[in-house]
Amino acid sequence: MGRRVMRHSLFLKVYLTLLASLVVLALASGMFVHFSDDEDERGWSGRRDAVLAALLPAEADPAETRIVVRRLGEAFKADIALFESDGDTIATVGEPLAFPREHSWQSYRKGKLRHFVTRLPDGRVLAARVGIPFGPSRTNALVWLALIAGVTAIAAWPIVRHLTRRLERLRHGVEAWGQGDLALRVPVKGKDEVAAVSATFNRAAERIEKLIAAHRSLLANASHELRSPLARLRMAIDLYEQQPGEARKEEIVRNLAELDELVEEILLSSRLDHNQPVDLSQSVDLLALAAEEGARHGIGVTGDAAIVKGDPRLLARLVRNLMQNAQRHGAAPFDAQVRKLGETVELSVSDHGDGIADGEGERVFEPFYRPTGRAEAAGGWGLGLALVRQIAERHGATVRHERPSGGGTRFTVSFPAAD
């Protein structure tokens, strides 16, 4: 029961707000009509009294006055009585009327008859009871306003219900998605704000589903990649215990370094995936940074001095991964080049190996990608190139794979040049 009340709460709020607005509008309009009618009544009363004073002058012959009173009664089908100021009757027509007291001189309606009293300029008093309209036309505006409000309320019911039903469908979809149905998408109907919210939710849901799938794949691949160095490390430790030696000790250290590097890359990839802040305010000499990494890996670096904005440690990781990738998966000779092309700075790292198979140039940037035909024991490409693309994107750069005319593989990163 509680869920049903909550489900309809928005509908009730919207609908009751509409009804309240109609009530306020009706009351305001009724007050306006009421005061307007009073103003019309005062204006009409003044004109009516002036006409009656002209028709019944004080100096007129009593016989003529009685004739005028009779004709007025016949014309308006009214009961009329004309009195002296002291209450004596001067002329009368129709049903007799009593001399009105001053406190009851206000005009009023009783049934279909309208009663009014007029004091003439000479003090005489005329009382009338009229059976046909004898004054400004007045209709019951409040009744019409109530009728209009009722019709509007009835017409608004399906419209508001349609709107809130779509919101309910969106809510149910979000609840189902939040309970684990990540493939669910809500229907997008129309071009209004509700449709825009549905489309935005679908885009966000698709993005999150892809991120979760990527993280699951990363976890599965990382677990698989960790097994090889762990197995080698376990075997090296067993052999070292049986027959200690410098070679086996170096093997243990090498496997530990490989594990440490893999864990570091996983953590860095996760940090970049979660859009943690990266300091891009520092000016970095890309040629000097590449030359320093090239000296560590025995790769020559040539080109132009060029400044880019970014994080020196991440940029160093990008250059290092490109060089290590060339050495692990390519063949000598290796070379790196930095070029400044107008508003762009390009960093290229090349090797002269067999190259990458057709159709797999983009897939090499996937985490732990394993090329076609590569044995499981040989391992995949790890996170090296995936990190290169992540770091490049965080610096507003792009990375692409190329096949030089002389063979081999070239990876090029294009950075925006610093001012």
C-alpha positions as a printed NumPy array, in Angstrom:
array([[  0.   ,   0.   ,   0.   ],
       [  2.852,   2.368,   0.887],
       [  4.516,   1.766,  -2.501],
       [  1.242,   2.495,  -4.306],
       [  0.808,   5.8  ,  -2.487],
       [  4.395,   6.734,  -3.283],
       [  3.916,   5.653,  -6.897],
       [  1.027,   8.068,  -7.366],
       [  2.373,  10.908,  -5.251],
       [  3.805,  12.833,  -8.187],
       [  0.581,  12.431, -10.145],
       [ -1.457,  13.714,  -7.19 ],
       [  0.909,  16.633,  -6.636],
       [  0.753,  17.714, -10.262],
       [ -3.005,  17.222, -10.513],
       [ -3.803,  18.922,  -7.182],
       [ -1.52 ,  21.808,  -8.101],
       [ -3.5  ,  22.234, -11.311],
       [ -6.814,  22.124,  -9.431],
       [ -5.569,  24.607,  -6.821],
       [ -4.504,  26.954,  -9.617],
       [ -7.955,  26.701, -11.161],
       [ -9.634,  27.445,  -7.808],
       [ -7.437,  30.508,  -7.243],
       [ -8.155,  31.687, -10.78 ],
       [-11.901,  31.174, -10.304],
       [-11.943,  33.076,  -6.998],
       [ -9.892,  35.942,  -8.387],
       [-12.108,  36.132, -11.466],
       [-15.259,  35.997,  -9.312],
       [-14.041,  38.875,  -7.146],
       [-13.221,  40.877, -10.255],
       [-16.67 ,  40.214, -11.745],
       [-18.359,  41.051,  -8.432],
       [-16.631,  44.409,  -8.07 ],
       [-17.166,  45.14 , -11.753],
       [-20.894,  44.459, -11.356],
       [-21.062,  46.791,  -8.358],
       [-19.42 ,  49.502, -10.412],
       [-21.873,  48.893, -13.261],
       [-24.759,  48.974, -10.786],
       [-23.685,  52.351,  -9.412],
       [-23.304,  53.775, -12.9  ],
       [-26.682,  52.408, -13.999],
       [-28.42 ,  53.712, -10.864],
       [-27.213,  57.236, -11.555],
       [-28.445,  57.171, -15.16 ],
       [-31.778,  55.589, -14.113],
       [-32.388,  58.253, -11.456],
       [-31.639,  61.038, -13.948],
       [-34.141,  59.594, -16.456],
       [-36.847,  59.239, -13.811],
       [-36.256,  62.808, -12.593],
       [-36.68 ,  64.064, -16.172],
       [-39.876,  62.058, -16.681],
       [-41.374,  63.077, -13.325],
       [-40.544,  66.791, -12.782],
       [-41.78 ,  68.421,  -9.584],
       [-43.691,  71.12 , -11.455],
       [-45.653,  68.619, -13.583],
       [-49.445,  68.37 , -13.239],
       [-50.443,  65.5  , -10.885],
       [-52.62 ,  63.997, -13.604],
       [-49.699,  63.969, -16.051],
       [-47.485,  62.426, -13.358],
       [-49.987,  59.604, -12.859],
       [-50.114,  59.026, -16.623],
       [-46.275,  58.771, -16.777],
       [-46.222,  56.356, -13.823],
       [-48.903,  54.217, -15.477],
       [-47.031,  54.096, -18.781],
       [-43.768,  53.162, -17.027],
       [-45.558,  50.302, -15.245],
       [-47.11 ,  49.045, -18.485],
       [-43.827,  49.316, -20.408],
       [-41.767,  47.429, -17.838],
       [-44.537,  45.221, -16.439],
       [-43.73 ,  46.67 , -13.047],
       [-45.429,  47.616,  -9.808],
       [-44.611,  51.295,  -9.213],
       [-45.551,  53.739,  -6.485],
       [-44.649,  57.429,  -6.236],
       [-44.694,  58.944,  -2.727],
       [-44.3  ,  62.369,  -1.215],
       [-41.333,  62.756,   1.087],
       [-43.65 ,  62.302,   4.084],
       [-45.051,  58.98 ,   2.735],
       [-48.302,  60.144,   1.087],
       [-49.03 ,  58.29 ,  -2.15 ],
       [-49.032,  60.42 ,  -5.33 ],
       [-49.502,  57.741,  -7.988],
       [-49.446,  53.977,  -8.154],
       [-49.746,  51.22 , -10.751],
       [-49.973,  47.454, -10.336],
       [-49.808,  45.805,  -6.926],
       [-49.582,  48.298,  -4.078],
       [-46.166,  49.011,  -2.559],
       [-45.503,  50.268,   0.933],
       [-43.534,  53.422,   1.549],
       [-39.903,  52.225,   1.905],
       [-37.875,  52.97 ,   4.989],
       [-34.475,  54.543,   4.334],
       [-32.52 ,  51.559,   5.722],
       [-34.133,  49.311,   3.096],
       [-33.533,  51.458,   0.013],
       [-30.851,  49.168,  -1.43 ],
       [-31.709,  47.471,  -4.688],
       [-32.155,  43.712,  -4.429],
       [-33.583,  40.67 ,  -6.19 ],
       [-36.24 ,  38.365,  -4.834],
       [-36.957,  35.427,  -7.073],
       [-37.36 ,  36.778, -10.581],
       [-38.377,  40.272,  -9.36 ],
       [-36.036,  43.184,  -8.902],
       [-36.785,  45.826,  -6.254],
       [-35.306,  49.315,  -6.249],
       [-36.029,  52.722,  -4.667],
       [-35.17 ,  56.145,  -6.118],
       [-35.325,  59.56 ,  -4.393],
       [-36.103,  62.335,  -6.842],
       [-34.383,  65.757,  -6.508],
       [-37.488,  67.375,  -4.909],
       [-37.664,  64.72 ,  -2.153],
       [-40.301,  62.459,  -3.667],
       [-39.645,  58.723,  -3.502],
       [-40.334,  56.197,  -6.27 ],
       [-40.45 ,  52.489,  -5.415],
       [-40.628,  49.81 ,  -8.088],
       [-40.89 ,  46.052,  -8.373],
       [-39.875,  45.026, -11.898],
       [-40.468,  41.634, -13.479],
       [-38.241,  42.102, -16.572],
       [-34.564,  43.154, -16.728],
       [-34.37 ,  46.776, -15.651],
       [-30.679,  47.321, -14.991],
       [-27.275,  46.098, -16.152],
       [-27.192,  42.491, -17.453],
       [-25.767,  40.227, -14.775],
       [-25.078,  36.541, -14.989],
       [-23.797,  34.257, -12.276],
       [-20.127,  34.409, -13.292],
       [-19.022,  32.117, -10.469],
       [-21.216,  29.315, -11.835],
       [-19.619,  29.667, -15.243],
       [-16.145,  29.816, -13.747],
       [-16.844,  26.699, -11.697],
       [-18.121,  24.951, -14.834],
       [-14.995,  25.947, -16.779],
       [-12.745,  24.8  , -13.921],
       [-14.563,  21.466, -13.753],
       [-14.253,  20.853, -17.494],
       [-10.563,  21.813, -17.374],
       [ -9.954,  19.476, -14.437],
       [-11.608,  16.574, -16.277],
       [ -9.647,  17.29 , -19.462],
       [ -6.379,  17.617, -17.539],
       [ -6.733,  14.211, -15.844],
       [ -5.591,  12.047, -18.811],
       [ -2.848,  14.517, -19.772],
       [ -1.303,  14.61 , -16.301],
       [ -1.79 ,  10.86 , -15.957],
       [  0.025,  10.257, -19.244],
       [  2.939,  12.407, -18.122],
       [  3.303,  10.787, -14.702],
       [  2.873,   7.275, -16.134],
       [  5.946,   7.859, -18.289],
       [  7.825,   9.051, -15.213],
       [  6.723,   5.909, -13.375],
       [  8.062,   3.742, -16.207],
       [ 11.346,   5.608, -15.999],
       [ 11.42 ,   5.097, -12.226],
       [ 10.725,   1.367, -12.547],
       [ 13.487,   1.093, -15.13 ],
       [ 15.992,   2.875, -12.88 ],
       [ 15.025,   0.614,  -9.964],
       [ 15.451,  -2.535, -12.063],
       [ 18.777,  -1.259, -13.378],
       [ 19.915,  -0.456,  -9.848],
       [ 19.081,  -4.021,  -8.776],
       [ 21.587,  -5.421, -11.267],
       [ 19.888,  -5.542, -14.677],
       [ 22.619,  -3.471, -16.324],
       [ 21.441,  -4.297, -19.848],
       [ 18.041,  -2.677, -19.227],
       [ 17.159,   0.497, -21.137],
       [ 14.024,   2.578, -20.663],
       [ 11.834,   3.449, -23.689],
       [ 12.311,   6.929, -25.146],
       [  9.02 ,   8.357, -26.42 ],
       [  8.392,  11.908, -27.546],
       [ 10.695,  14.918, -27.598],
       [  9.959,  16.536, -24.23 ],
       [ 11.965,  16.692, -21.002],
       [ 10.866,  13.198, -19.899],
       [ 12.181,  11.746, -23.159],
       [ 15.426,  13.705, -22.705],
       [ 15.85 ,  12.309, -19.176],
       [ 15.185,   8.769, -20.47 ],
       [ 17.756,   9.198, -23.242],
       [ 20.297,  10.601, -20.779],
       [ 19.716,   7.664, -18.429],
       [ 20.18 ,   5.189, -21.283],
       [ 23.476,   6.804, -22.287],
       [ 24.699,   6.803, -18.69 ],
       [ 23.578,   3.191, -18.203],
       [ 25.373,   2.119, -21.383],
       [ 28.536,   3.925, -20.293],
       [ 28.461,   2.374, -16.825],
       [ 27.736,  -1.081, -18.254],
       [ 30.769,  -0.763, -20.513],
       [ 32.942,   0.433, -17.617],
       [ 31.861,  -2.459, -15.414],
       [ 32.419,  -4.917, -18.268],
       [ 35.855,  -3.399, -18.873],
       [ 36.72 ,  -3.668, -15.174],
       [ 35.564,  -7.262, -15.079],
       [ 37.641,  -8.026, -18.149],
       [ 40.59 ,  -6.202, -16.627],
       [ 40.279,  -8.194, -13.416],
       [ 39.977, -11.492, -15.281],
       [ 42.906, -10.726, -17.582],
       [ 45.034,  -9.364, -14.747],
       [ 44.39 , -12.517, -12.733],
       [ 45.399, -14.598, -15.741],
       [ 48.537, -12.538, -16.39 ],
       [ 49.552, -12.705, -12.722],
       [ 49.515, -16.49 , -12.737],
       [ 52.581, -16.825, -14.989],
       [ 55.059, -14.745, -12.931],
       [ 53.636, -16.206,  -9.7  ],
       [ 54.155, -19.756, -10.997],
       [ 57.676, -18.928, -12.135],
       [ 58.387, -17.245,  -8.82 ],
       [ 57.126, -20.253,  -6.865],
       [ 59.273, -22.604,  -8.936],
       [ 62.341, -20.366,  -8.626],
       [ 61.938, -20.21 ,  -4.84 ],
       [ 61.612, -24.018,  -4.637],
       [ 64.725, -24.487,  -6.762],
       [ 66.606, -21.838,  -4.811],
       [ 65.826, -23.648,  -1.55 ],
       [ 67.155, -26.933,  -3.003],
       [ 70.189, -25.427,  -4.73 ],
       [ 70.923, -21.777,  -3.983],
       [ 72.643, -19.85 ,  -6.734],
       [ 73.036, -16.373,  -8.148],
       [ 71.116, -17.211, -11.33 ],
       [ 68.068, -18.449,  -9.421],
       [ 68.229, -15.411,  -7.152],
       [ 68.194, -13.146, -10.195],
       [ 65.211, -15.093, -11.537],
       [ 63.328, -14.464,  -8.287],
       [ 64.154, -10.754,  -8.425],
       [ 63.094, -10.538, -12.095],
       [ 59.741, -12.219, -11.407],
       [ 59.133,  -9.936,  -8.435],
       [ 59.897,  -6.912, -10.607],
       [ 57.464,  -8.163, -13.248],
       [ 54.753,  -8.602, -10.598],
       [ 55.461,  -5.17 ,  -9.182],
       [ 55.275,  -3.538, -12.624],
       [ 52.008,  -5.328, -13.479],
       [ 50.376,  -4.288, -10.196],
       [ 51.58 ,  -0.721, -10.683],
       [ 50.081,  -0.616, -14.177],
       [ 46.766,  -1.99 , -12.924],
       [ 46.583,   0.672, -10.214],
       [ 47.523,   3.442, -12.645],
       [ 44.918,   2.254, -15.169],
       [ 42.264,   2.187, -12.459],
       [ 43.198,   5.699, -11.321],
       [ 42.981,   7.058, -14.862],
       [ 39.697,   5.227, -15.462],
       [ 38.143,   6.917, -12.42 ],
       [ 39.105,  10.372, -13.732],
       [ 41.177,  11.294, -10.722],
       [ 42.696,  14.783, -11.054],
       [ 45.854,  15.044, -13.16 ],
       [ 48.092,  18.102, -12.934],
       [ 48.418,  19.375, -16.502],
       [ 49.874,  22.765, -15.632],
       [ 53.593,  21.935, -15.926],
       [ 55.615,  22.66 , -19.056],
       [ 57.508,  19.576, -20.197],
       [ 60.286,  19.411, -22.794],
       [ 59.097,  16.318, -24.656],
       [ 62.391,  15.849, -26.558],
       [ 64.456,  15.936, -23.349],
       [ 62.05 ,  13.551, -21.598],
       [ 62.121,  11.113, -24.542],
       [ 65.939,  11.305, -24.738],
       [ 66.189,  10.436, -21.039],
       [ 63.954,   7.389, -21.436],
       [ 65.767,   6.446, -24.655],
       [ 69.093,   6.446, -22.825],
       [ 67.672,   3.976, -20.284],
       [ 66.439,   1.607, -22.984],
       [ 69.218,   2.036, -25.52 ],
       [ 67.003,   3.729, -28.118],
       [ 68.165,   6.784, -30.058],
       [ 65.941,   9.876, -29.982],
       [ 66.005,  12.663, -32.582],
       [ 63.849,  15.614, -33.518],
       [ 62.851,  19.111, -32.419],
       [ 62.729,  20.651, -28.969],
       [ 59.022,  20.984, -28.15 ],
       [ 57.112,  21.99 , -25.029],
       [ 53.831,  20.357, -24.004],
       [ 51.664,  20.811, -20.93 ],
       [ 51.158,  17.851, -18.632],
       [ 52.263,  15.61 , -15.789],
       [ 55.976,  14.709, -16.232],
       [ 55.61 ,  11.321, -14.503],
       [ 52.675,  10.251, -16.672],
       [ 54.386,  11.481, -19.835],
       [ 57.522,   9.576, -18.875],
       [ 55.384,   6.45 , -18.372],
       [ 53.853,   6.969, -21.839],
       [ 57.273,   7.206, -23.517],
       [ 58.634,   4.277, -21.484],
       [ 55.688,   2.026, -22.401],
       [ 56.063,   2.823, -26.104],
       [ 59.762,   1.971, -26.013],
       [ 59.268,  -1.191, -23.957],
       [ 56.474,  -2.283, -26.295],
       [ 58.778,  -1.869, -29.309],
       [ 61.524,  -3.903, -27.651],
       [ 59.199,  -6.68 , -26.436],
       [ 57.079,  -7.143, -29.531],
       [ 59.172,  -5.683, -32.351],
       [ 62.707,  -6.026, -33.677],
       [ 65.756,  -3.762, -33.932],
       [ 66.622,  -1.188, -34.98 ],
       [ 64.438,   0.999, -32.758],
       [ 64.156,   4.751, -32.999],
       [ 62.116,   7.581, -31.504],
       [ 61.436,  11.021, -32.942],
       [ 59.865,  14.261, -31.693],
       [ 58.526,  16.711, -34.283],
       [ 56.845,  20.079, -33.928],
       [ 54.229,  20.593, -36.646],
       [ 52.604,  23.989, -36.146],
       [ 50.184,  23.691, -33.22 ],
       [ 50.915,  19.974, -32.802],
       [ 53.807,  18.029, -31.287],
       [ 54.256,  14.436, -32.447],
       [ 56.14 ,  11.675, -30.642],
       [ 56.833,   8.535, -32.729],
       [ 58.43 ,   5.252, -31.629],
       [ 59.225,   2.711, -34.381],
       [ 60.602,  -0.796, -34.713],
       [ 61.38 ,  -3.064, -37.673],
       [ 59.613,  -6.243, -36.613],
       [ 56.887,  -8.213, -38.354],
       [ 54.295,  -5.572, -37.608],
       [ 50.7  ,  -6.005, -36.489],
       [ 48.225,  -8.093, -38.449],
       [ 45.668,  -6.291, -40.608],
       [ 42.528,  -5.351, -38.689],
       [ 44.217,  -5.495, -35.28 ],
       [ 45.79 ,  -2.032, -35.265],
       [ 43.149,  -0.64 , -32.885],
       [ 42.776,  -3.745, -30.756],
       [ 46.369,  -3.537, -29.536],
       [ 45.203,  -0.663, -27.302],
       [ 42.845,  -3.003, -25.424],
       [ 44.052,  -4.15 , -21.978],
       [ 45.838,  -7.537, -22.144],
       [ 45.141,  -7.902, -25.847],
       [ 46.457, -11.17 , -27.286],
       [ 47.191, -11.097, -31.05 ],
       [ 45.731, -13.751, -33.321],
       [ 47.812, -16.922, -33.316],
       [ 49.829, -15.942, -30.25 ],
       [ 50.263, -18.814, -27.816],
       [ 48.853, -18.42 , -24.303],
       [ 52.245, -19.179, -22.824],
       [ 53.67 , -16.188, -24.681],
       [ 51.263, -13.888, -22.837],
       [ 49.389, -10.888, -24.11 ],
       [ 50.367,  -7.268, -24.64 ],
       [ 49.525,  -6.368, -21.051],
       [ 48.476,  -2.838, -20.151],
       [ 51.317,  -0.965, -21.827],
       [ 49.541,   0.42 , -24.878],
       [ 46.221,   0.732, -23.032],
       [ 47.973,   3.045, -20.559],
       [ 49.549,   4.961, -23.445],
       [ 46.089,   5.748, -24.828],
       [ 44.673,   6.631, -21.379],
       [ 47.559,   8.988, -20.6  ],
       [ 47.354,  10.554, -24.054],
       [ 43.623,  11.201, -23.709],
       [ 44.106,  12.797, -20.28 ],
       [ 46.571,  15.204, -21.949],
       [ 44.254,  16.052, -24.84 ],
       [ 46.365,  13.963, -27.215],
       [ 45.627,  11.123, -29.639],
       [ 47.605,   7.958, -30.382],
       [ 47.559,   5.928, -33.587],
       [ 49.195,   2.86 , -35.089],
       [ 50.943,   3.054, -38.46 ],
       [ 52.775,   0.661, -40.762],
       [ 55.873,   2.373, -42.24 ],
       [ 56.687,   1.724, -45.898],
       [ 59.879,  -0.057, -44.873],
       [ 57.979,  -2.482, -42.601],
       [ 57.68 ,  -2.758, -38.87 ],
       [ 55.41 ,  -0.79 , -36.554],
       [ 55.164,   2.863, -35.602],
       [ 53.092,   4.341, -32.777],
       [ 52.549,   8.118, -32.946],
       [ 51.155,  10.361, -30.213],
       [ 49.968,  13.851, -31.245],
       [ 49.972,  16.46 , -28.452],
       [ 48.684,  20.043, -28.577],
       [ 51.74 ,  22.319, -28.432],
       [ 52.079,  24.602, -25.411],
       [ 51.902,  28.378, -26.028]])
